[in-house]
Amino acid sequence: MSQPVADIGLIGLAVMGQNLILNMNDKGFVVCAFNRTVEKVPHFLEHEAKGTNVVGATSIEEFVSKLKRPRKIILLVQAGKAVDAFIEKLVPLLEQGDIIIDGGNSHYPDSIRRCKDLEAKGLLFVGSGVSGGEEGARYGPSLMPGGSAAAWDSIKEIFQATAAQVQGVPCCDWVGETGSGHYVKMVHNGIEYGDMQLIAEAYDILKRGLGLKEDEIAGIFEKWNTGVLDSFLIEITTNILKFKDDDGEPMITKILDKAGQKGTGKWTAIAALEAGTAVTLIGEAVFARCLSAIKDERGRASKAINGPERKPFEGDKKQFIDDLEQALYASKIISYTQGFMLMRETAKELNWNLNYAGIASMWRGGCIIKSVFLGDITAAYEKNRELESLLFDDFFNKAVHKAQPGWRRVIAQAILWGVPTPAFSTALAFFDGYRSEVLPANMLQAQRDYFGAHTFRVLPGKENDVLQAGKDIHINWTGRGGNVSASTYTV
């Protein structure tokens, strides 16, 4: 058997795996590499990893034998069956306290199951979100580890050294229990969907609404990237808008308007529905991609259905562009508010003790949604760990109120133009609903009781002999119905 020489092992030599190994090697850690297709290992050692301290293994037994105790193994393989298959092969070769780390894009219920199963066998499990793509993996990703808390001390040094650094702070901290690491990564991806959709809508407003050319729009995004919207996605949007094809035409104008998706945004939307949390912006971002996918049908609809006549904008263009910046900022605040609300509700349900300031800090660098804005979220949760909503924090409360007039003007103008703004509009609708002490849900409850005897509760102060406080009440609305309710009132 080989001598234990490696600080950590990694299985899966696709681009992300290779880059993460080279990153850890740069930070002074000895990494053992293995791959299901064993031929990839010597190729990697002789090419990409040539001249490094990376070691390889040609069997899973040799791989395990080269790892120092407690053994730390990162799986970067396709989510689902491949992860379970490797865990099954590894378990008989491991000893108590050894750590299996799933760094793939696994669905969080799978991580909850794996954590419980491995802990029952005396092993430790970590499900870690990894964000930042190829470049992040190579030079510093955002890492979101959660699972067996006992594993953190053993992996902390490696993970925090490998992660992106922002002002000397690693974009990696312990997230929480069982599947929380992959849950937080899922919410990250959902927020990413929302940010991308908001930017796409801003581009559409500037192009179709104001009639600006790509170079002009690039200049606007470039300016925005020096202010409150300073972020990776605004930066790359600027670069995309500037990029020309060989004929001098902007490349963006040649790309088919049919968006793909891998499903993580959909997972977030489904999780929000299951938790009963109004994560409306991410949901609209997912639906916007679905609508884009029916390109041929939209083509037919464009000829059959008329919208408003789009007249040239006669207002103050500079003011409108400033309004749009504020609308984008306010909508982004709403999206993150919703994302953190969802994490809070799930944490309550699953008894997770999530580190919200740490989560925001992890996202400040290395990942797709990295932005200056996340430093403000970190500060909000450091100031009040039990913060109920970002909108209750003084900084964000003032920011949204400052943005509100321009936000409304932009959406109103887009509606008059007939330019769709699903993400901007749902953000404002949530804001108006959230700040409303009274909503028309009383009518919904009356309707439910009228046609289905589903009962309702009475407003405090409106009680009488029939309408009793805290009781599930059914009214015989027509005089023909009975007095038996179908089900109790539920929220």
N, C-alpha and C positions, 0 to 999 in steps of 0.2 A: 504493500500500500504506500501511496505517496505521503510525504511529510506535509503537515498543515502549514501552508505558507501564505495563504490569501486571507485578507481582512474581511472580504465579502465576495460572494459569487453571484453571477448573473446568467440566467438562462434566457436565450432569445436574441439572436444576432441580426435582427432587422436593423434598420437605420437608427431607431431610437435606442435600442440596446447597445449597439456599437458606440454611439456617441456618449451615452451615459457612462459606459466603461472607461472611455478615454478621458472623460471629465473627472471621474473618481481617481484615475491614475494621475492626472495632473495635480490633484490635491494631496498626493502622497500616499494613497491607499493601494495595496496590492489586490487586484481583482482577478478572480478565476472565471473564465468564459466557457460557456457550454451552449450547444444548440442541438435541437432534435435531429436536423440534418448535419451529422457530425463533420462532414467535409468542409463546412463553413468555418470551423474552428481554426484549423491550420492556415486557411486562406486569410482569415482575419489577422492572425498572429504574424503572418509573413508580409502583409500589406498595410492595412490601416493602423495596426497596433505595433508595427515594426519599430524597434528601438525603445519600447516602453517596458514597464515592469509587469505588464499583463501576462498571466499564465493561462493555459488552456487545459481542457480535459476531453478525452475521446469516449468516455462512458460516464454515466450518471454516478456510478460508484466511485470512480476516480475523482470526479468533480467534488463530491461530498468529502472525500478523504483529504482534499487539499485545503479545506476551510478550517480556520481557527475557531475554537469554541468561545462562546456559543456561536454555532454556525449561523451565518446570516445569508439568506438566499433570496435574490430578487428575481421574480418571474416577469418577463416582458414578452408575453406570448398573447395570442388572440384570446379575447375574453370568452368565457363560457367553458365548453368542454375541455379545451386544451389546458386551462388552468387546473381543473379538477384532475385531469390525467397526470399532470406533472406532480401535483400534491400527492396523489396515490403512489407514484413511484418513489417519491422522496421520503415519505413517512417511515417506512421500514428501515431506512438508512440513518435516520436522525435520532438524537438523544434528547432527554428532558431539557427544556430551556432553549433549544434551537429555534430559530426564527425563520418563518417563510413570509416573504413580502410580495404581495401582488401589486405590481406597478402598472398593470394594464388598465383599460377603460372598462372595468367590471361594473355591473349593476350592483348597487349597494345591498340588496337583499342576499345576493350570493356571498358577499363579504361577511354579512352577519352570520350566515350559516357556516362558512368556513372557519370563522373565528371561534365559534362555539365548538365545532367538531374537533379542531386542532387543540384547543385548550383542554378538552376532555381527554386527550391523549398525552397531555403533559408538554405539548409544543405551543409556541407562541405564533400568532398571526398578525400581520400588519397589512391593511389594504390602503395603499397610498395613491392618491391622485398625483399625476405628473402632467404639468402643463408647460407649454413653451415650444412644442414642435421640435424639429431636428436641431435648430440652433440653440434652443433652450437646453435640451438634453446635453449638448456638447459644452456649452459655456456657462450654464446656470439656469436650471428650470425652477418653477415654483413647485414645491413638494408638499403634499397634504396628507401626512400619515395618521392613521387611526387604527384602533384594534386592541390588541393585548397591551395594556399600559406597562406591563413589566418589560416589554421589549424596548421601550423608548431609550432608556439609559445606554443600551448596547448599540443602538443605531444612530443616536443623536449626533455624535461627532461627525460621522460620515455624511449623514443627510444634510446637516446644516453647512458643512464645508462645501458640499457639492451644489447646493442650491444657489440661486441668484442672491446677490447682496445689494441692499438699498441702504445707503448711509451707514454701512457697517453692520446692518441687521440682516440676518439670513431670511430669505423668503421660504421659511420652513419652520413649523412649530407643531407640537402635538395637538391634534384636532380633538380627539375624544374616543369613545368606546366603539367596539365591534365594527360596523360598516360605515362609521361616520366619515372616514377619510374619503371613501368613494362617493358618499352622499354629498359632501362639500364640493368635490370635483364635478359632480353632476350639476349642482346648482351653479357653479362657476360656468359650466358650458351653456346652461340655460341663459344666464346673464349675458354671456358672449353672443348668443343668438339675438337677444334684445338690443345690445349695443350696435351690432352689425345692421339690424333692421332700421334702427333710428338714423344711423349714418346714411343708409341707402335712401331713406325718405327725405333727408335733408338734401342729398344730391338731386333727387327727383324734383323737389321744390325749386331748387336753384336752376335746374336745367329746363324743366317743362313750364314751371311757373314764371320765373324771371327771364327765361330764355338765354341764360348765360352759357358760354362755351367752356369746355373742360379746363383750359388753361386758367380762365378766370375763377372757376370753382376751386381749382387746385390752390390758387392764391388765398382764397377765403379759408380753406381748411388749414393751410399753412399758418395763417394768422391765428386761427382758433387754437392751434397746437401750442401756442405760446401763452395761453391763458388757462381758464378753469377746465377746459376740455383736453389739456395736454395728456396724451395717451398713445399707446402703441397703435391702436386701430385708427385714430385720426392721422397719425404719422404715415401709416402705410396707405391710407386712402389718398393722401396728398401725392405720394409717390405713384400710385396707380393712375391717378388723373393726369399726371405729367408724362406718363409712359407712352411713346409713340411707336406705331408699327413702321416697317421699312418705308411705307409710302407717305409717312408723316401724319397719318390719321391717328387720333388717340385710340389706343388698344381697347379701352373700355367700351367704345362705341361699336366694336366688332364682336363683343361677347354675347352669346345667347342669354336672354333674360329668363332663365329656367334654373332655379336654385336647387342644389342637392342638399341632402342632410344624412347624417349617420345615426340619428335617433336619440342623442343625449339631450337635446332640447325637448324632444317629445317626452322623454322620461321625466324631465322636470315638470312639464305641464301636467302629466298624469299624476305625479306625486303631489302636486298642488291640489288637484281635484280630489284625490284620496284624502288629503289632510283638511279639505274644506277651506283652503286659504286662497285669497283672491290674487293670484300671481298672473294678472291679466296681460301684462306686457310681453312676458315670455311666451304665453299662449298665443297671442296675436302674431308674434314673430314666427312661431312654428306654422300657423295657419297662412301667413303671408308666403312662406316658402311653398306650402301646398298649392296655393292659388297660382303662384308663378309656374308650377309644374304643368298646369293645363294650358300650355302655350297655344296649341291649335284652337282650342275652344275659345280662348280669349281673343284670338284673331277673328273668329267668326262673330263674337259678341261685339267687337269694335266696329263692325260694319252694320250690325243690326240694332244696336242700342246707342242712342245719342245722349251725350252729357251736356253741360252748360257750354256756351260759347266762351272760349278762353281769350279774353281781351288783354292787350298789353297792360302791364302794371304801371299805374300812373302815380303811385305814391312815392315816398322817400325810400329809394333802394337801400341806401346805407343803413337807415333805421330798421328796415325790414330784415336785412342780413344780421344786424345786431340782435333783433328779436328772435331770429332763427337760432342763433348761438344760445340765447337764454332758454329757448324752448327745448333744445337738445340737452342742455345741462339739467333743466328741471325734470325732463322725462327720464333721464339717466338716474337722477336721485330717486324717482319713483320706482324704477326697475330694481335698484339695489335695496330700497326699502322693502319691496315685496320679497326679494330673495332672502333677506335676513329674517323677515316674518316667517317664511316657510321653514327655514332652518330652526327657528325658535319653536314652532309648533311641533315639528318632528322630534326635536330634542325632548320636549315635554312628554310626548307619546312613548318614546323609546327609552326614556330615562338617561339620555346622553347629557353630559356636562360639557357643552361646546364652548370653546374659547373664541368668542366672536372678534375681539380685538386682534387675536392671533391670526384668525382666518383672513381678515382684511389686510393685515400686514403681509401675509403670505402671498397675496395677490398683487402687491405693489410692484413686483418685478418678476421677470422670468416667464410670465404667462401672457396669454393673448389679451386679457382685459386689464393688464397693468396700466396704471395711471396715477397722476398726482392726487386725484380725487380720493383714491383708496387710503391715502395718508390721513385725510379728514375723517373717514369712517373709522380708521384705527383709533384716532384721537377721541372720537365720540364714545366708543365702547371702553376705552381706557378710563375715561372720565366717569362712565356709568355702566358697569358690567351688566346690569339688569335693564338696560335701556329697552323700552317696549317697542319703540319705532324710531327710525332715523329722523322722522318728521318732528319728533319731540325734542331733538337735540337743537340747541340754540343756533349753531352754525348752519345746519341744513334747513331749519325753519325759516331763518332770515333769507337764505339763498333762494328758496322756492317762492317766498313772498315777493322778493325782488324780481324774479323771473316771470311771475304770473301774468302781468299785462301783455308782455311780448308773446308769451306762450299762447295766450288766447287769440291774439291778433293773427299769429301765423296759422293756427289751425282753422280759424274762420276764413282766412284768405284761401287756404288750400281747398276748403270745401267749396267756396265760390268758383274756384278754378276747375274743380272736379279732379284734383290730384289726390290719390288715396294716401291717407296717413294713419294706418291702423295702429301703429305703435305710439305715435305722438298723441292720437286721440284717446286711446284707452288709458294712457298715463294720466291725462287731464281728467277723464271720467272717474278714474280711481281716486284722484286727489279730491274731486268735488264730492264723491260719495263718502270718502273717509272723513272729511271735515263736516259732514252733515249729521247733526244730532238725530234728525228724523228722516227716514227714507220711506218710500212707498211700499215697503214690504208688508205693511198692514193690509193693503189691498190684496197682495198675493195670498196672505193667510186667510182673508175673508173668502177669496175665490176657492181655495183648497178646501175650506170647511163647507162652503156652499155645495160644491159638486161631489166631494168625497168624504165629508164628515171627518176631516183630518185634525180638527180642533185648533184653538188659538189660545194665547195668553192675553190678559187684559193689562192695559197701561196702568202704572202706579197712579193713584188718585182718581181713577175712573171706576173703582170697584162699587158693586152694589150687592143685593141679595143673590142675584144670578151670576153676575160677573165677579167672581171671587179671586183675590190675589193668589198667584202661585198655582192655580188650578188649570188643568187642560179642559177648555170649554168648547162645547159644540152647541150651535144654535140651529133651531129648525127654521131656516130662512124662508121657506115657501109655505109652511103650514101643512105641507103634504108629506114631508120627510119624517123620519123617526128621531128619537133622542139618543140612539146608540152611535158612538163615534167609531170610525174605522181604525184609527190609530191615535197615539198621543202626539202632542205637539213636540217637535224636535228641532234643535238648532244645528 
